[in-house]
Amino acid sequence: MVEIRYTELPAALHGQEKDGFFPVYLIHGESFLCDNAVDRLAAALGPREAFELLEGEQVRLRDALEEVSTFSLFASGKVVGLSGARIFDSVSEAQTLAEKAEKAALKGKTKQAIPFFLRYLALKGMTLESLVSSGGKKKKIAEKDAWMQSLAEACLQKGLKVPDSMDEGELLLRAIEKGFPAGHHLLITVDQVDRRRVLYKKLAALACVVDCSVPSGNRRQDREARDEMMRECLVGVLGRAGKTIDPRAASRLLELTGFDLRMLVANLEKLSDFAGDRKGITLKDVEEVLVRTRQDPIFVFTGAVADRNVSEALFSLAGLIKDGMHPLQALSALVNQFRKLVVAKDFLISPAGKGWTRRMAYDGFTRFVLPALLEHEAALKAMRQEWEDGGGGAAKSTDLGIAGNGKNPYPVYQALLRAERFERRELEQAMAILAEADLRIKSGMDATRVLESAILRMGPGSGAA
């Protein structure tokens, strides 16, 4: 049996380079570490061009085995990865899968929820079609299971299917015993393993197991292990970016992120972009980027709609309504979001916005565009005041600006990034759809259904948003 910890992987690969690599690697544990382990293994086993990664929610193990068994165009062989394989699924685990899917779905994490959801349906012998509308009528479903209906609709929109219910573990064992062509390797990631099962013991005797699990207990050594792993991740990401971070800023960053390595990396990348040419990341940077712009559920919802991510928007809306928010409140937040996008787009297409370039970096925005935006909005304010009262008296407050006093520029930068993805007419159509939704809700129609319909109409390919 060969089982190594994630931290031991570099040394193990160095040894296997001399003694020979395994045909199959079984990788389990924390998803971010699993992804990193796959990248390291793929790099060690062959050229990048010879590596193909397959998603477990879209293909079956049989497909991956067929792929790794076919002829390779590369002399070194072929490396196939199967992410999120289902070899350890069992009927008794269906409830756990359902709970994971529901938790992710209600947080708006559609991509994370789908694999659990499809595996749950496979184990229960259910179909996507059994959960969605048919014949133009909305299928009746218990309120507590409404997330399943929304998730099923999202899967069908993506063209996904429920995988076959089969014993993939035995299929894998037979394939390993039969053998792969020389130089061909299979990398399999799973969420978790049960070391007590016969399947695991058989696989561990034939493959190399890479343990990427992280202690989840509350013991002191468990907490210290998690903290150390996050700090190693922090040092690695900043080292590659050529940045440093102030100790107080690092502590605050870890406090805000919690133990989520993927989110930590995303936050570090945001901070690196925010710092621009500066080498050091400060506590002020963390407060500016991660505290003042930290997303709560309503901003996750409005952001998903503005990003044209229909499935995530519907999931987020379901969570907001479940927590007691009225659809009219959610609609009001959308109106505010798109009103800001209209203002941002008007600036971008005006002569004052000529300094903006597509996907401009934050540092360039603060140096070249923000000053122009502040002058532009000040000129508009003066013009409006002159129209209203001939130039006398104090200017009235308005929501027809996005820069404010320029003291909190990062959200403004994000608004411009979103606005550049739209044509002006698309934003006008989106505002018309929202106005129509407001009228329909106030006329007594089902508020949730009206808002869901508006989100769908503003989705990709609609010409509105």
C-alpha positions as CSV (number, residue, x, y, z in Angstrom):
1,M,0.0,0.0,0.0
2,V,1.3,3.4,-1.0
3,E,-0.4,6.4,0.7
4,I,1.2,9.8,0.9
5,R,0.2,13.1,2.4
6,Y,-0.3,16.2,0.1
7,T,2.8,17.8,1.7
8,E,4.9,14.7,0.9
9,L,3.9,14.7,-2.8
10,P,7.0,16.6,-4.2
11,A,9.4,14.2,-2.5
12,A,7.4,11.2,-3.5
13,L,7.3,12.2,-7.2
14,H,11.1,12.8,-7.1
15,G,11.5,9.2,-5.9
16,Q,9.0,7.8,-8.4
17,E,10.8,9.5,-11.2
18,K,13.6,7.0,-10.6
19,D,11.6,4.0,-9.5
20,G,8.6,4.3,-11.8
21,F,5.3,6.1,-11.6
22,F,2.0,4.4,-10.8
23,P,-0.7,3.8,-13.5
24,V,-3.4,5.2,-11.2
25,Y,-3.4,7.9,-8.6
26,L,-6.4,8.2,-6.2
27,I,-6.5,11.7,-4.8
28,H,-9.0,12.7,-2.0
29,G,-9.7,15.4,0.5
30,E,-9.9,19.2,0.3
31,S,-10.9,20.2,-3.3
32,F,-8.3,23.0,-3.7
33,L,-5.5,20.8,-2.6
34,C,-6.8,18.0,-4.8
35,D,-6.7,20.3,-7.8
36,N,-3.1,21.3,-7.0
37,A,-2.1,17.7,-6.6
38,V,-3.5,16.9,-10.0
39,D,-1.5,19.8,-11.5
40,R,1.7,18.6,-9.9
41,L,1.1,15.0,-11.0
42,A,0.2,15.9,-14.6
43,A,3.4,18.0,-14.9
44,A,5.5,15.2,-13.6
45,L,4.0,12.5,-15.7
46,G,4.2,14.1,-19.2
47,P,4.0,17.3,-21.3
48,R,1.0,19.5,-20.6
49,E,-0.4,18.8,-24.1
50,A,-0.7,15.1,-23.2
51,F,-3.0,15.8,-20.2
52,E,-6.8,15.8,-20.4
53,L,-9.0,16.7,-17.5
54,L,-12.6,15.3,-17.5
55,E,-15.4,16.5,-15.1
56,G,-17.1,13.7,-13.1
57,E,-20.5,15.3,-13.3
58,Q,-20.4,15.3,-17.1
59,V,-18.7,12.0,-18.0
60,R,-18.6,8.5,-16.5
61,L,-15.7,6.5,-15.3
62,R,-16.1,4.2,-18.3
63,D,-15.4,7.2,-20.6
64,A,-12.3,8.1,-18.7
65,L,-11.1,4.5,-18.8
66,E,-11.7,4.4,-22.6
67,E,-9.8,7.6,-23.0
68,V,-6.7,6.5,-21.0
69,S,-6.7,3.2,-23.0
70,T,-6.6,4.8,-26.4
71,F,-3.5,5.4,-28.5
72,S,-1.6,8.6,-27.7
73,L,-0.1,11.0,-30.2
74,F,2.7,11.8,-27.8
75,A,5.7,9.5,-27.4
76,S,5.6,10.0,-23.7
77,G,2.1,8.6,-23.4
78,K,-1.1,10.1,-22.1
79,V,-2.4,11.4,-18.7
80,V,-6.2,11.5,-18.1
81,G,-7.7,13.2,-15.0
82,L,-11.2,12.5,-13.7
83,S,-12.4,15.2,-11.3
84,G,-15.1,14.3,-8.8
85,A,-15.4,10.6,-9.6
86,R,-18.2,8.6,-8.0
87,I,-16.5,5.4,-7.2
88,F,-17.2,5.5,-3.5
89,D,-20.9,6.5,-3.8
90,S,-23.5,4.2,-2.2
91,V,-27.2,4.5,-1.5
92,S,-26.5,5.1,2.2
93,E,-24.6,8.3,1.2
94,A,-27.5,9.8,-0.7
95,Q,-28.7,12.0,2.1
96,T,-25.2,13.4,2.7
97,L,-25.0,14.3,-1.0
98,A,-28.4,16.0,-0.9
99,E,-27.4,18.1,2.1
100,K,-24.2,19.2,0.4
101,A,-26.1,20.1,-2.8
102,E,-28.8,22.0,-0.9
103,K,-26.2,23.9,1.2
104,A,-24.2,25.0,-1.9
105,A,-27.4,25.8,-3.9
106,L,-28.9,28.1,-1.3
107,K,-25.5,30.0,-1.1
108,G,-25.7,30.5,-4.8
109,K,-22.8,28.2,-5.5
110,T,-24.4,26.4,-8.5
111,K,-21.2,24.9,-9.9
112,Q,-20.3,23.3,-6.6
113,A,-23.9,22.1,-6.0
114,I,-24.4,20.3,-9.3
115,P,-22.0,17.3,-8.9
116,F,-23.5,16.4,-5.5
117,F,-27.0,16.8,-6.9
118,L,-26.5,14.6,-10.0
119,R,-24.9,11.9,-7.9
120,Y,-27.8,12.1,-5.4
121,L,-30.3,11.6,-8.2
122,A,-28.3,8.7,-9.6
123,L,-28.3,6.9,-6.3
124,K,-32.0,7.5,-5.8
125,G,-32.9,6.5,-9.4
126,M,-34.5,9.9,-10.1
127,T,-34.4,11.9,-13.3
128,L,-34.0,15.7,-13.9
129,E,-37.2,15.8,-15.9
130,S,-39.2,14.4,-12.9
131,L,-38.4,17.6,-11.0
132,V,-39.2,20.3,-13.5
133,S,-42.2,21.8,-15.4
134,S,-44.0,19.8,-18.0
135,G,-46.6,20.8,-20.5
136,G,-46.2,24.5,-19.7
137,K,-47.4,23.9,-16.1
138,K,-45.2,24.5,-13.0
139,K,-44.6,21.2,-11.3
140,K,-45.8,21.2,-7.7
141,I,-43.0,20.5,-5.3
142,A,-42.7,21.0,-1.5
143,E,-41.3,24.4,-0.5
144,K,-38.4,22.8,1.3
145,D,-37.4,21.0,-1.9
146,A,-37.7,24.1,-4.2
147,W,-33.9,24.2,-4.5
148,M,-34.0,20.8,-6.2
149,Q,-36.4,22.1,-8.9
150,S,-34.2,25.2,-9.6
151,L,-31.1,23.0,-9.7
152,A,-32.7,20.5,-12.1
153,E,-33.6,23.3,-14.4
154,A,-30.0,24.6,-14.3
155,C,-28.7,21.1,-15.1
156,L,-31.0,20.8,-18.1
157,Q,-30.0,24.2,-19.4
158,K,-26.4,23.1,-19.3
159,G,-27.2,19.8,-21.1
160,L,-26.2,17.7,-18.1
161,K,-27.5,14.2,-17.4
162,V,-27.9,12.0,-14.4
163,P,-25.1,9.4,-14.5
164,D,-25.8,5.7,-14.7
165,S,-26.2,4.0,-11.4
166,M,-23.5,1.4,-11.5
167,D,-20.6,0.1,-9.4
168,E,-17.8,2.1,-10.8
169,G,-15.4,0.9,-8.1
170,E,-15.4,-2.6,-9.5
171,L,-15.1,-1.3,-13.0
172,L,-12.0,0.6,-12.0
173,L,-10.5,-2.4,-10.3
174,R,-10.9,-4.6,-13.4
175,A,-9.3,-1.9,-15.6
176,I,-6.3,-1.6,-13.3
177,E,-5.8,-5.3,-13.2
178,K,-6.1,-5.5,-17.0
179,G,-3.5,-2.7,-17.3
180,F,-3.1,0.5,-19.4
181,P,-0.8,1.1,-22.4
182,A,2.8,2.0,-21.4
183,G,3.1,5.6,-20.3
184,H,-0.6,6.1,-19.7
185,H,-1.8,7.3,-16.3
186,L,-5.2,8.0,-14.7
187,L,-5.6,10.6,-12.0
188,I,-8.9,10.3,-10.0
189,T,-10.1,12.8,-7.4
190,V,-12.9,12.0,-5.0
191,D,-14.5,14.0,-2.2
192,Q,-13.7,11.5,0.5
193,V,-12.9,7.8,1.0
194,D,-13.9,5.2,3.6
195,R,-10.8,3.3,4.6
196,R,-12.9,0.6,6.1
197,R,-14.4,-0.4,2.8
198,V,-13.0,-3.3,0.8
199,L,-12.9,-1.2,-2.3
200,Y,-10.5,1.3,-0.7
201,K,-8.2,-1.4,0.5
202,K,-8.1,-3.0,-3.0
203,L,-7.4,0.3,-4.7
204,A,-4.8,1.3,-2.2
205,A,-2.9,-2.0,-3.0
206,L,-2.9,-1.2,-6.8
207,A,-2.7,2.6,-7.0
208,C,-0.9,5.5,-5.2
209,V,-3.2,7.3,-2.8
210,V,-2.7,11.0,-2.2
211,D,-4.3,12.2,1.0
212,C,-5.3,15.9,0.7
213,S,-7.6,15.9,3.7
214,V,-7.4,18.6,6.3
215,P,-8.2,18.2,10.0
216,S,-11.7,19.4,10.7
217,G,-11.8,19.0,14.5
218,N,-11.5,21.7,17.2
219,R,-8.5,20.3,18.9
220,R,-5.5,22.6,19.1
221,Q,-3.4,20.6,16.7
222,D,-6.3,20.5,14.2
223,R,-6.6,24.3,14.3
224,E,-2.8,24.8,14.0
225,A,-2.7,22.4,11.0
226,R,-5.3,24.5,9.2
227,D,-3.7,27.8,10.1
228,E,-0.3,26.5,8.9
229,M,-1.8,25.3,5.6
230,M,-3.4,28.7,4.9
231,R,-0.2,30.5,5.7
232,E,1.7,28.3,3.3
233,C,-0.9,29.0,0.7
234,L,-0.6,32.7,1.4
235,V,3.2,32.7,1.1
236,G,3.1,30.7,-2.2
237,V,0.6,33.0,-3.9
238,L,2.3,36.2,-2.8
239,G,5.7,34.8,-3.8
240,R,4.5,34.1,-7.3
241,A,3.0,37.6,-7.6
242,G,6.1,39.3,-6.2
243,K,4.2,40.8,-3.3
244,T,4.6,40.9,0.5
245,I,1.9,41.4,3.1
246,D,2.0,43.2,6.5
247,P,1.5,40.8,9.4
248,R,-1.6,42.7,10.6
249,A,-3.0,42.6,7.1
250,A,-2.3,38.8,6.9
251,S,-4.1,38.2,10.2
252,R,-7.1,40.2,9.1
253,L,-7.2,38.5,5.8
254,L,-7.2,35.0,7.4
255,E,-9.9,36.1,9.8
256,L,-12.2,37.3,7.0
257,T,-11.6,34.3,4.8
258,G,-11.9,31.5,7.3
259,F,-10.6,28.1,6.2
260,D,-11.3,28.2,2.5
261,L,-8.1,27.9,0.5
262,R,-9.8,28.6,-2.8
263,M,-11.4,31.8,-1.5
264,L,-8.0,32.7,0.1
265,V,-6.3,32.5,-3.3
266,A,-9.1,34.6,-4.9
267,N,-8.8,37.2,-2.2
268,L,-5.0,37.4,-2.5
269,E,-5.3,37.8,-6.3
270,K,-7.8,40.7,-5.7
271,L,-5.4,42.3,-3.2
272,S,-2.4,41.9,-5.6
273,D,-4.4,43.7,-8.4
274,F,-5.5,46.4,-6.0
275,A,-1.9,47.0,-4.9
276,G,-0.8,47.6,-8.5
277,D,2.8,48.6,-8.6
278,R,3.2,48.6,-4.8
279,K,5.1,45.6,-3.6
280,G,3.5,45.5,-0.1
281,I,-0.2,44.7,0.8
282,T,-1.4,46.7,3.8
283,L,-4.1,46.4,6.4
284,K,-5.8,49.4,4.6
285,D,-5.9,47.4,1.4
286,V,-7.6,44.5,3.1
287,E,-10.1,46.8,4.7
288,E,-10.8,48.5,1.4
289,V,-11.1,45.4,-0.8
290,L,-12.4,42.7,1.5
291,V,-14.4,44.5,4.2
292,R,-16.0,47.4,2.4
293,T,-16.8,45.4,-0.7
294,R,-17.5,42.1,1.1
295,Q,-20.6,40.5,-0.4
296,D,-23.7,39.7,1.5
297,P,-26.5,37.7,0.0
298,I,-28.3,40.6,-1.7
299,F,-25.1,41.6,-3.5
300,V,-24.4,38.1,-4.5
301,F,-27.9,38.1,-6.1
302,T,-27.6,41.4,-7.9
303,G,-24.1,40.6,-9.0
304,A,-25.2,37.3,-10.5
305,V,-28.0,39.0,-12.4
306,A,-25.6,41.7,-13.7
307,D,-23.1,39.0,-14.7
308,R,-25.9,37.2,-16.6
309,N,-25.5,34.1,-14.5
310,V,-29.2,33.0,-14.5
311,S,-28.8,29.8,-12.5
312,E,-26.8,31.5,-9.7
313,A,-29.2,34.4,-9.6
314,L,-32.2,32.1,-9.2
315,F,-30.5,30.2,-6.4
316,S,-29.6,33.4,-4.6
317,L,-33.1,34.7,-5.0
318,A,-34.5,31.4,-3.5
319,G,-32.2,31.8,-0.5
320,L,-33.1,35.5,0.0
321,I,-36.9,34.7,0.0
322,K,-36.3,31.7,2.3
323,D,-34.7,34.1,4.7
324,G,-37.7,36.4,4.7
325,M,-36.9,39.0,2.0
326,H,-39.9,40.1,-0.1
327,P,-39.4,39.9,-3.9
328,L,-40.1,43.6,-4.1
329,Q,-37.0,44.3,-1.9
330,A,-34.9,42.1,-4.2
331,L,-36.4,43.9,-7.2
332,S,-35.5,47.3,-5.7
333,A,-31.9,46.1,-5.3
334,L,-31.8,45.1,-9.0
335,V,-33.2,48.5,-10.1
336,N,-30.4,50.2,-8.0
337,Q,-27.8,47.9,-9.6
338,F,-28.8,48.5,-13.1
339,R,-29.3,52.3,-12.6
340,K,-25.6,52.4,-11.6
341,L,-24.7,50.4,-14.6
342,V,-26.5,52.8,-16.8
343,V,-24.6,55.7,-15.2
344,A,-21.3,53.8,-15.6
345,K,-22.0,53.0,-19.2
346,D,-22.9,56.6,-20.0
347,F,-19.5,57.7,-18.6
348,L,-17.6,55.0,-20.6
349,I,-19.1,56.1,-23.9
350,S,-18.7,59.8,-23.2
351,P,-15.5,61.7,-24.1
352,A,-14.6,61.8,-20.4
353,G,-14.3,58.0,-20.4
354,K,-11.8,57.7,-23.3
355,G,-9.0,56.9,-20.8
356,W,-10.7,53.5,-19.9
357,T,-9.5,50.5,-21.7
358,R,-11.1,47.0,-21.8
359,R,-10.5,45.1,-18.6
360,M,-8.3,47.9,-17.3
361,A,-6.3,47.1,-14.2
362,Y,-7.3,48.7,-10.9
363,D,-4.1,50.7,-10.6
364,G,-4.6,52.3,-14.0
365,F,-8.2,53.0,-13.1
366,T,-7.3,55.0,-9.9
367,R,-4.5,56.9,-11.7
368,F,-6.2,57.8,-15.0
369,V,-9.9,57.1,-14.9
370,L,-11.1,58.0,-11.4
371,P,-10.0,61.6,-11.6
372,A,-11.8,62.0,-15.0
373,L,-14.9,60.3,-13.5
374,L,-15.0,62.7,-10.6
375,E,-14.7,65.7,-12.9
376,H,-17.3,64.3,-15.2
377,E,-19.8,63.8,-12.4
378,A,-19.0,67.2,-10.9
379,A,-19.8,68.8,-14.3
380,L,-23.1,67.0,-14.6
381,K,-24.0,68.0,-11.1
382,A,-23.4,71.7,-11.9
383,M,-25.3,71.4,-15.1
384,R,-28.3,69.8,-13.4
385,Q,-28.3,72.5,-10.7
386,E,-28.3,75.2,-13.3
387,W,-31.2,73.6,-15.1
388,E,-33.2,73.3,-11.9
389,D,-32.7,76.7,-10.3
390,G,-30.6,78.9,-12.5
391,G,-27.4,78.1,-10.6
392,G,-28.5,79.4,-7.2
393,G,-28.7,77.5,-4.0
394,A,-27.2,74.2,-2.9
395,A,-27.2,71.2,-5.2
396,K,-29.8,68.6,-4.4
397,S,-28.7,65.1,-3.6
398,T,-29.0,62.5,-6.4
399,D,-28.4,58.9,-7.3
400,L,-27.2,59.8,-10.8
401,G,-23.5,59.3,-9.9
402,I,-21.4,56.3,-8.9
403,A,-18.1,57.8,-7.7
404,G,-19.3,59.8,-4.7
405,N,-16.3,61.6,-3.2
406,G,-13.9,59.1,-4.6
407,K,-12.9,57.7,-1.1
408,N,-14.1,54.2,-1.9
409,P,-13.1,53.5,-5.5
410,Y,-12.9,49.8,-5.7
411,P,-16.7,49.2,-6.0
412,V,-16.7,51.9,-8.7
413,Y,-14.0,50.0,-10.6
414,Q,-16.1,46.9,-10.4
415,A,-19.2,48.8,-11.7
416,L,-17.2,50.0,-14.7
417,L,-16.0,46.4,-15.4
418,R,-19.6,45.2,-15.4
419,A,-20.9,48.1,-17.5
420,E,-18.4,47.5,-20.3
421,R,-20.0,44.1,-21.0
422,F,-23.2,45.8,-22.0
423,E,-24.5,47.8,-24.9
424,R,-26.4,50.9,-23.9
425,R,-29.6,49.5,-25.4
426,E,-29.3,46.3,-23.4
427,L,-29.3,48.3,-20.2
428,E,-32.3,50.3,-21.3
429,Q,-34.1,47.0,-22.1
430,A,-33.2,45.6,-18.7
431,M,-34.6,48.7,-16.9
432,A,-37.8,48.3,-18.9
433,I,-38.1,44.6,-17.9
434,L,-37.6,45.6,-14.2
435,A,-40.2,48.3,-14.5
436,E,-42.7,45.8,-16.0
437,A,-41.9,43.4,-13.2
438,D,-42.7,46.1,-10.6
439,L,-46.0,46.8,-12.2
440,R,-47.0,43.1,-12.5
441,I,-46.1,42.4,-8.8
442,K,-48.1,45.5,-7.6
443,S,-51.0,44.3,-9.7
444,G,-51.3,41.2,-7.6
445,M,-49.4,38.6,-9.6
446,D,-47.1,36.0,-7.9
447,A,-44.1,38.1,-6.9
448,T,-41.6,35.3,-6.9
449,R,-42.6,34.0,-10.3
450,V,-42.6,37.5,-11.8
451,L,-39.1,38.2,-10.6
452,E,-37.8,34.8,-11.7
453,S,-39.3,35.5,-15.2
454,A,-37.6,38.9,-15.3
455,I,-34.2,37.3,-14.4
456,L,-34.7,34.7,-17.2
457,R,-35.5,37.5,-19.7
458,M,-32.4,39.4,-18.7
459,G,-30.2,36.3,-19.1
460,P,-27.7,35.6,-21.9
461,G,-29.0,35.6,-25.4
462,S,-32.0,37.7,-24.5
463,G,-30.6,40.9,-25.9
464,A,-31.5,42.7,-22.7
465,A,-28.8,41.7,-20.2
